[in-house]
Amino acid sequence: MTDPTSLTPDEVTALFTRADDQFLFARWGRPIAPVVFGVQDATLETVKGALEAVAALSGHKLAETDPELGANLMVFFFREWDELPEVPNLDRLIPDLGPLVARLKSVDANQYRVFRFDEQGGIKAAFVFLRMDAELSKLPADVLALGQVVQTFLLWSDTAFTDRSALAVMQDRTILRPDIAALLRAAYDPVLPVASSDPSHALRLAARMARAAPPS
């Protein structure tokens, strides 16, 4: 029987191999200090709950503020991409914001993530943009929040979840897939580096997943 919490080394490698065939892994190198824009208090609490759940799962810390950046995870909810250039000072945080918005509009994108990295290659900041089109709007808030948080905790491949979601339905509840949960725990093992461009890193992740898997 296949262990639902395991992934093969090849499967782990694929999750961090980008469309240009470059392997690139990174996790947060500092506590995550989030701020969310464009939602009501109920949705804000839902996003906060998802962050707390994934932080507890991975063993990574959340913080009220980042000493360097204030907030280092910014999540924006909006209706149209044209709203982004109107956000004060966002163009200072996102270089070439205008051309980026034009490109996202041209492909009718409904989400986009931008990461910033520290000297060790670890994630030091992330910006999540969610255009609430018909597709995203039909998702329950908790499902949308959990999916976005998971995709922000690691630098996944740009094709990681195109064929299969990071989430799964179990007993009418949407949860994080057990194998992705196990990979998140392995990725935040303090023994491992915060970043790697060496595909052999996937072997180390898979080995830690296998070691932590419950006996069959």
C-alpha positions as CSV (number, residue, x, y, z in Angstrom):
1,M,0.0,0.0,0.0
2,T,1.4,3.4,-1.0
3,D,2.2,5.7,1.9
4,P,0.1,8.9,1.5
5,T,2.8,11.0,3.3
6,S,5.6,10.0,1.0
7,L,7.0,11.3,-2.3
8,T,9.7,9.7,-4.5
9,P,12.9,11.7,-5.0
10,D,11.8,12.3,-8.6
11,E,8.5,13.7,-7.4
12,V,10.2,16.0,-5.0
13,T,12.6,17.1,-7.7
14,A,9.8,18.0,-10.0
15,L,8.1,20.2,-7.4
16,F,11.2,22.5,-7.4
17,T,12.2,22.2,-11.0
18,R,11.0,25.2,-13.0
19,A,9.7,25.3,-16.6
20,D,13.2,26.2,-17.8
21,D,14.6,23.0,-16.1
22,Q,16.3,24.9,-13.3
23,F,16.1,23.3,-9.9
24,L,15.7,25.9,-7.2
25,F,14.6,25.4,-3.6
26,A,14.2,28.0,-0.9
27,R,12.4,28.4,2.4
28,W,11.9,31.4,4.6
29,G,15.1,32.4,6.4
30,R,13.3,34.6,9.0
31,P,10.0,34.7,10.8
32,I,7.0,35.6,8.6
33,A,5.4,39.0,9.4
34,P,2.2,39.1,7.3
35,V,-0.2,41.9,6.3
36,V,-3.3,41.4,4.2
37,F,-5.0,44.1,2.1
38,G,-8.5,44.3,0.5
39,V,-10.5,41.9,2.7
40,Q,-13.0,42.1,5.5
41,D,-12.1,41.0,9.1
42,A,-13.6,37.6,8.7
43,T,-11.4,36.8,5.7
44,L,-8.4,38.3,7.4
45,E,-8.9,35.9,10.3
46,T,-9.2,33.0,7.9
47,V,-5.9,33.9,6.3
48,K,-4.3,34.3,9.7
49,G,-5.6,30.9,10.7
50,A,-4.1,29.3,7.5
51,L,-0.7,31.0,8.3
52,E,-0.8,29.7,11.8
53,A,-1.7,26.2,10.8
54,V,1.1,25.9,8.2
55,A,3.6,27.6,10.5
56,A,2.8,25.0,13.2
57,L,3.1,22.2,10.7
58,S,6.4,23.3,9.3
59,G,7.9,24.5,12.6
60,H,8.5,27.9,11.2
61,K,7.7,31.1,13.2
62,L,5.4,34.0,12.6
63,A,6.0,37.5,13.9
64,E,4.2,40.7,14.4
65,T,6.8,42.7,12.5
66,D,10.1,42.2,10.7
67,P,12.9,44.4,12.0
68,E,14.1,45.2,8.5
69,L,10.9,45.4,6.4
70,G,8.1,45.8,8.9
71,A,5.8,43.4,7.0
72,N,7.6,40.8,4.9
73,L,4.6,38.9,3.5
74,M,2.0,41.1,1.8
75,V,-1.2,39.6,0.4
76,F,-3.4,41.8,-1.9
77,F,-7.0,40.9,-2.8
78,F,-8.5,43.0,-5.6
79,R,-10.9,42.9,-8.6
80,E,-8.8,44.2,-11.4
81,W,-5.1,44.3,-12.1
82,D,-5.4,48.0,-12.9
83,E,-5.9,48.6,-9.2
84,L,-2.3,47.6,-8.3
85,P,-0.5,50.7,-9.8
86,E,-2.8,52.8,-7.7
87,V,-1.5,51.3,-4.4
88,P,0.9,53.9,-2.8
89,N,4.6,53.0,-3.1
90,L,3.9,49.6,-4.5
91,D,6.1,50.4,-7.5
92,R,9.0,50.9,-5.1
93,L,8.6,47.3,-3.8
94,I,7.8,45.7,-7.2
95,P,10.2,47.0,-9.9
96,D,8.6,47.4,-13.4
97,L,5.1,47.1,-11.9
98,G,3.5,48.7,-14.9
99,P,4.9,46.1,-17.4
100,L,4.1,43.3,-15.0
101,V,0.5,44.4,-14.7
102,A,0.2,44.6,-18.5
103,R,1.6,41.1,-18.9
104,L,-0.7,39.6,-16.2
105,K,-3.7,41.3,-17.9
106,S,-2.7,39.9,-21.3
107,V,-2.8,36.3,-20.1
108,D,-5.9,36.9,-17.9
109,A,-4.0,35.8,-14.8
110,N,-5.8,35.6,-11.5
111,Q,-2.8,35.3,-9.2
112,Y,0.9,36.1,-9.0
113,R,3.6,35.7,-6.4
114,V,6.9,37.7,-6.1
115,F,9.7,36.6,-3.8
116,R,12.7,38.4,-2.4
117,F,15.8,36.6,-1.0
118,D,18.5,37.2,1.6
119,E,22.3,36.6,1.2
120,Q,21.9,32.9,1.9
121,G,19.2,32.5,-0.7
122,G,16.4,32.1,1.8
123,I,13.1,33.9,1.3
124,K,13.0,37.3,3.1
125,A,9.9,38.7,1.6
126,A,6.9,37.7,-0.6
127,F,4.1,39.5,-2.3
128,V,0.9,37.7,-3.2
129,F,-1.5,39.2,-5.7
130,L,-5.0,37.7,-6.0
131,R,-7.4,39.0,-8.6
132,M,-10.8,37.8,-7.4
133,D,-12.3,36.7,-10.7
134,A,-15.1,34.2,-11.1
135,E,-12.8,31.2,-10.6
136,L,-11.2,32.4,-7.3
137,S,-14.4,33.9,-6.0
138,K,-16.2,30.6,-6.1
139,L,-13.6,29.0,-3.7
140,P,-14.4,29.0,0.0
141,A,-12.3,31.5,1.9
142,D,-10.5,28.8,4.0
143,V,-9.6,26.8,0.8
144,L,-8.3,29.8,-1.0
145,A,-6.3,30.9,2.1
146,L,-4.7,27.5,2.7
147,G,-3.8,27.0,-0.9
148,Q,-2.1,30.4,-1.1
149,V,-0.3,30.1,2.2
150,V,1.2,26.7,1.2
151,Q,2.4,28.2,-2.1
152,T,4.1,31.0,-0.2
153,F,5.9,29.0,2.5
154,L,8.4,27.5,-0.1
155,L,9.7,28.6,-3.5
156,W,7.9,25.9,-5.4
157,S,8.3,25.4,-9.1
158,D,6.2,27.6,-11.3
159,T,4.6,24.3,-12.6
160,A,4.4,22.5,-9.2
161,F,0.6,22.5,-8.8
162,T,-0.6,22.9,-12.4
163,D,-1.7,19.2,-12.7
164,R,-2.5,18.5,-9.1
165,S,-3.5,20.7,-6.3
166,A,-1.6,21.0,-3.0
167,L,-4.9,20.4,-1.3
168,A,-7.1,17.3,-1.0
169,V,-10.7,16.6,0.1
170,M,-11.1,14.2,3.0
171,Q,-14.5,13.5,4.6
172,D,-16.0,16.6,3.0
173,R,-13.2,18.8,4.4
174,T,-10.4,20.4,2.3
175,I,-7.0,19.7,3.9
176,L,-3.4,20.0,2.9
177,R,-2.3,16.8,1.0
178,P,-0.5,14.6,3.5
179,D,2.6,14.2,1.2
180,I,2.9,18.0,0.8
181,A,2.5,18.4,4.6
182,A,5.3,15.9,5.1
183,L,7.5,17.7,2.5
184,L,6.9,21.1,4.3
185,R,8.1,19.6,7.6
186,A,11.2,18.1,5.9
187,A,11.9,21.4,4.1
188,Y,12.1,23.3,7.4
189,D,14.4,20.8,9.1
190,P,17.0,23.2,10.6
191,V,19.8,20.8,9.5
192,L,19.1,21.6,5.9
193,P,20.2,24.8,4.1
194,V,17.6,27.5,3.6
195,A,18.2,27.3,-0.2
196,S,19.7,25.1,-2.9
197,S,20.1,25.0,-6.6
198,D,21.5,21.4,-6.5
199,P,18.9,18.7,-7.5
200,S,20.5,16.4,-4.9
201,H,18.7,18.5,-2.3
202,A,15.6,16.7,-3.4
203,L,17.2,13.4,-2.3
204,R,17.8,14.9,1.2
205,L,14.2,16.1,1.4
206,A,12.8,12.7,0.3
207,A,15.0,10.9,2.8
208,R,13.7,13.0,5.7
209,M,10.1,12.4,4.6
210,A,10.8,8.6,4.5
211,R,12.4,8.7,7.9
212,A,9.5,10.6,9.4
213,A,6.8,8.5,7.8
214,P,4.7,6.3,10.2
215,P,5.4,2.5,10.0
216,S,3.2,0.7,7.6
